[in-house]
Amino acid sequence: MKKLVFAIMLLMLAMVEPVPTMAGVDVSIGIGLPPPIIFGAPPAVIVMPDTNGVYVAPDIDGDLFFWDGWWWRPWEGRWYRSYYYDRGWAYYNNVPDFYFDVDPGWRRYYSDHNWYGHPWDYERIPHQRLQQNWRNWDHDRYWERQRTWGVRNYQPRPQPQLQELRRQRETQYQQRTEVQRHQQQMPQQQRQPQVRKPQAQPQRQPQVRPPQQQQHQPQVQPAERKRAIAPQGLPAGRGEQQARPAAKGRPQGGPAPGGERKQVKPVKKQKPVAPEGGREPKEGRRPAEPGNAPMR
C-alpha cells in the first residue's frame, strides 16, 4: 500500500513539474539548485536595447531574464532555466547565447532613464501580456523596428560593433570569481565537451552466390519423346506401340508375374501381290506357278 501511494505521489510531481528536454540541459544530483525567489505578484519586465527579444525583471535584486520562452537566472557561476519564473529550475550546462548581448551596466541606465546619451522611455510589460505576445514580437522584431526599444533617436549598432562587444563581454564573464570556481569544480570532460563523430557503418560486401549446378536430363530420342507425349486414348502410329503405364510392383525389364499374359506384338498381314495379267486369284484358290501353267 505504501509503495502504491509513493508511486502516485511521484506521478503527480511529474505532471506538475515539467522536465526540460532541450539540448544543453544537464540535470545532476550533485549540482545544487538556486534558492527560490519570493514574488508577491508575477514580475513585470522591460526589453533590453540592442538585443533580439531579451527581457529582464528590474524589480528584483538578482538577474532574472526571459528569452525564447524560458526564464533564465545565473547563480554561483552556473545557469538555470525554467518555464516558470518562481519554480521548476533546472541546471543548464552552458552560458545562454543571449547573455553576451546584454549590457552589464543596464541597471544604471535603467535608473537614469538614459541609454548611452539617449532618453530611455522603457515600457514595463506585465507578465500576462508578455506570455501572449513574445512570439509575435520576436518574429516581427517589434521592439527594434518600431519602437527602438524605447530609446529616443537611437540607431541600432552595426553588426561588427555588436560582435566585438560580445567578445569583450565573454572575456569579462570568464574572469569572474564565481565562474572560475565553478569551472574548477567541473570535471575535465564537462569543461571540454567532446564532440562525438558519427561512426561509419561498415559496408556490406555483396554476397556472390555459387552458380547452381544444372541437372542434365537424359536426352529423349524423337521417337521415344513422341511416344511419351502421345495422349491416352489415341492409337499410336504405324509400327509404334501405344504407351501404357507400367504395372505397379513390376520392375522394368523383369518377367511378368503369374497370371498375367505377356503382350504379343501383332503381326501385320501383307497384302498379296497381284500376278501378271492383272487378275487377282480368288479366295481359297492357289495361283498357278509360272512353270506349271497349262499350254493352250
C-alpha positions, 0 to 999 in steps of 0.5 A, spaced: 500 500 500 505 504 501 509 503 495 502 504 491 501 511 494 509 513 493 508 511 486 502 516 485 505 521 489 511 521 484 506 521 478 503 527 480 510 531 481 511 529 474 505 532 471 506 538 475 513 539 474 515 539 467 522 536 465 526 540 460 528 536 454 532 541 450 539 540 448 544 543 453 540 541 459 544 537 464 540 535 470 545 532 476 544 530 483 550 533 485 549 540 482 545 544 487 539 548 485 538 556 486 534 558 492 527 560 490 525 567 489 519 570 493 514 574 488 508 577 491 505 578 484 508 575 477 514 580 475 513 585 470 519 586 465 522 591 460 526 589 453 533 590 453 536 595 447 540 592 442 538 585 443 533 580 439 527 579 444 531 579 451 527 581 457 529 582 464 525 583 471 528 590 474 524 589 480 528 584 483 535 584 486 538 578 482 538 577 474 532 574 472 531 574 464 526 571 459 528 569 452 525 564 447 520 562 452 524 560 458 526 564 464 533 564 465 537 566 472 545 565 473 547 563 480 554 561 483 557 561 476 552 556 473 545 557 469 538 555 470 532 555 466 525 554 467 518 555 464 516 558 470 519 564 473 518 562 481 519 554 480 521 548 476 529 550 475 533 546 472 541 546 471 543 548 464 550 546 462 552 552 458 552 560 458 545 562 454 547 565 447 543 571 449 547 573 455 553 576 451 548 581 448 546 584 454 549 590 457 552 589 464 551 596 466 543 596 464 541 597 471 544 604 471 541 606 465 535 603 467 535 608 473 537 614 469 532 613 464 538 614 459 541 609 454 548 611 452 546 619 451 539 617 449 532 618 453 530 611 455 522 611 455 522 603 457 515 600 457 514 595 463 510 589 460 506 585 465 507 578 465 500 576 462 501 580 456 508 578 455 506 570 455 501 572 449 505 576 445 513 574 445 512 570 439 509 575 435 514 580 437 520 576 436 518 574 429 516 581 427 522 584 431 517 589 434 521 592 439 527 594 434 523 596 428 518 600 431 519 602 437 527 602 438 526 599 444 524 605 447 530 609 446 529 616 443 533 617 436 537 611 437 540 607 431 541 600 432 549 598 432 552 595 426 553 588 426 561 588 427 560 593 433 555 588 436 560 582 435 566 585 438 562 587 444 560 580 445 567 578 445 569 583 450 563 581 454 565 573 454 572 575 456 569 579 462 564 573 464 570 568 464 574 572 469 569 572 474 570 569 481 564 565 481 565 562 474 572 560 475 570 556 481 565 553 478 569 551 472 574 548 477 569 544 480 567 541 473 570 535 471 575 535 465 570 532 460 564 537 462 569 543 461 571 540 454 565 537 451 567 532 446 564 532 440 562 525 438 563 523 430 558 519 427 561 512 426 561 509 419 557 503 418 561 498 415 559 496 408 556 490 406 560 486 401 555 483 396 554 476 397 556 472 390 552 466 390 555 459 387 552 458 380 547 452 381 549 446 378 544 444 372 541 437 372 542 434 365 536 430 363 537 424 359 536 426 352 529 423 349 530 420 342 524 423 337 521 417 337 521 415 344 519 423 346 513 422 341 511 416 344 511 419 351 507 425 349 502 421 345 495 422 349 491 416 352 486 414 348 489 415 341 492 409 337 499 410 336 502 410 329 504 405 324 509 400 327 509 404 334 506 401 340 501 405 344 504 407 351 501 404 357 503 405 364 507 400 367 504 395 372 505 397 379 510 392 383 513 390 376 520 392 375 522 394 368 525 389 364 523 383 369 518 377 367 511 378 368 508 375 374 503 369 374 497 370 371 498 375 367 499 374 359 505 377 356 503 382 350 504 379 343 506 384 338 501 383 332 503 381 326 501 385 320 498 381 314 501 383 307 497 384 302 498 379 296 501 381 290 497 381 284 500 376 278 501 378 271 495 379 267 492 383 272 487 378 275 487 377 282 486 369 284 480 368 288 479 366 295 481 359 297 484 358 290 492 357 289 495 361 283 498 357 278 506 357 278 509 360 272 512 353 270 506 349 271 501 353 267 497 349 262 499 350 254 493 352 250 
